[in-house]
């Protein structure tokens, strides 16, 4: 991937996380609470605030980390975060919870399809996979 494309993708992803992290902590807190699985034994507000803080930290890292291997590590951690929050999106679908205008099972299912794209986006724009592989080879 050309470096300019990766850099642009990384900036956009960082900006997106900056926006969503801020939304978690302010105007969309109730919407995000609808995505917390009912089976999770933690207060919904705590989960939303904690995930918002993590998103803000990831945003700052994405917007300020440009050299490898740190860039790839930030991308891998961001991808892992997107995997970690997938149960919330699944819960919103399976528990038929309305949030963010997703008021039908079809709309919630389409939303679920975008989560793997976020994982791939984070990995690709930061060159996370080759970076992590290189680091693993050095340790072996």
C-alpha positions as CSV (number, residue, x, y, z in Angstrom):
1,X,0.0,0.0,0.0
2,X,1.4,3.4,-0.8
3,X,2.4,5.2,2.3
4,X,0.2,8.3,1.6
5,X,-2.9,6.0,1.5
6,X,-1.9,4.3,4.7
7,X,-1.2,7.6,6.4
8,X,-4.5,9.0,5.2
9,X,-6.4,5.9,6.3
10,X,-4.7,6.1,9.7
11,X,-5.7,9.7,10.2
12,X,-9.3,9.1,9.2
13,X,-9.5,6.1,11.6
14,X,-7.9,8.2,14.4
15,X,-10.4,11.0,13.8
16,X,-13.3,8.5,13.8
17,X,-12.1,7.1,17.1
18,X,-11.7,10.6,18.5
19,X,-15.3,11.4,17.6
20,X,-16.7,8.1,18.9
21,X,-14.7,8.2,22.1
22,X,-16.0,11.7,22.7
23,X,-19.5,10.5,21.9
24,X,-19.2,7.7,24.5
25,X,-18.4,10.3,27.2
26,X,-20.9,12.9,26.2
27,X,-23.9,13.1,23.9
28,X,-24.4,9.5,22.9
29,X,-23.8,7.7,26.1
30,X,-27.4,6.2,26.3
31,X,-27.0,5.0,22.7
32,X,-23.8,3.2,23.5
33,X,-25.3,1.7,26.6
34,X,-27.8,-0.1,24.3
35,X,-24.8,-2.1,22.9
36,X,-23.6,-3.4,26.2
37,X,-24.6,-7.1,26.5
38,X,-27.1,-7.8,29.1
39,X,-25.1,-10.8,30.3
40,X,-22.0,-8.7,31.1
41,X,-21.8,-8.4,34.9
42,X,-20.5,-4.8,34.8
43,X,-22.6,-1.6,35.0
44,X,-23.4,-0.4,31.5
45,X,-22.2,3.2,32.2
46,X,-18.9,1.9,33.4
47,X,-18.4,-0.1,30.2
48,X,-19.4,2.9,28.0
49,X,-17.1,5.3,29.8
50,X,-14.2,2.8,29.9
51,X,-14.5,2.0,26.2
52,X,-14.8,5.7,25.4
53,X,-11.5,6.4,27.2
54,X,-9.9,3.5,25.4
55,X,-11.1,4.9,22.1
56,X,-9.7,8.3,22.9
57,X,-6.3,6.8,23.8
58,X,-6.3,4.8,20.6
59,X,-7.2,7.9,18.6
60,X,-4.3,9.9,20.1
61,X,-2.0,7.0,19.4
62,X,-3.2,6.7,15.8
63,X,-2.9,10.4,15.2
64,X,0.6,10.7,16.7
65,X,2.4,7.4,15.9
66,X,4.0,7.3,12.5
67,X,7.2,5.2,12.7
68,X,7.4,1.4,12.7
69,X,7.2,-0.8,14.7
70,X,5.1,1.4,17.1
71,X,2.7,2.3,14.2
72,X,2.0,-1.4,13.6
73,X,1.6,-2.2,17.3
74,X,-0.9,0.6,17.6
75,X,-2.8,-0.8,14.6
76,X,-2.8,-4.3,16.1
77,X,-4.1,-3.0,19.4
78,X,-6.8,-1.0,17.6
79,X,-7.8,-4.1,15.7
80,X,-7.9,-6.1,18.9
81,X,-10.1,-3.4,20.5
82,X,-12.6,-3.7,17.5
83,X,-12.7,-7.5,18.1
84,X,-13.2,-7.0,21.8
85,X,-16.3,-4.8,21.3
86,X,-17.9,-7.1,18.8
87,X,-19.9,-8.9,21.5
88,X,-21.7,-5.5,22.1
89,X,-22.7,-5.3,18.4
90,X,-23.8,-8.9,18.5
91,X,-25.8,-8.3,21.7
92,X,-27.5,-5.3,20.1
93,X,-28.6,-7.5,17.2
94,X,-29.6,-10.6,19.2
95,X,-31.3,-8.6,22.0
96,X,-33.1,-6.4,19.4
97,X,-31.9,-3.2,21.0
98,X,-32.6,0.1,19.2
99,X,-29.7,2.6,19.1
100,X,-28.2,4.9,16.6
101,X,-31.3,4.6,14.4
102,X,-30.8,0.8,14.1
103,X,-34.4,-0.1,14.8
104,X,-34.7,-3.2,12.7
105,X,-32.9,-6.6,12.8
106,X,-31.9,-5.9,9.2
107,X,-30.3,-2.6,10.1
108,X,-28.5,-4.1,13.1
109,X,-27.3,-7.0,10.9
110,X,-25.8,-4.6,8.4
111,X,-24.0,-2.8,11.2
112,X,-22.5,-6.1,12.3
113,X,-21.0,-6.5,8.9
114,X,-19.0,-3.3,9.3
115,X,-17.1,-4.5,12.4
116,X,-14.7,-6.8,10.5
117,X,-14.0,-4.0,8.1
118,X,-12.8,-1.9,11.0
119,X,-10.5,-4.6,12.1
120,X,-9.1,-5.0,8.6
121,X,-8.8,-1.2,8.2
122,X,-6.7,-0.9,11.4
123,X,-4.4,-3.7,10.3
124,X,-3.9,-2.6,6.8
125,X,-3.4,1.2,7.2
126,X,-0.8,0.7,9.9
127,X,0.9,-2.3,8.3
128,X,0.3,-4.1,11.6
129,X,0.5,-7.7,10.3
130,X,4.0,-7.5,8.7
131,X,5.3,-5.4,11.6
132,X,4.1,-7.9,14.2
133,X,5.4,-10.8,12.2
134,X,8.8,-9.1,12.0
135,X,8.9,-8.4,15.7
136,X,8.0,-12.1,16.4
137,X,10.8,-13.3,14.1
138,X,13.3,-11.1,15.9
139,X,12.2,-12.6,19.3
140,X,12.5,-16.2,18.0
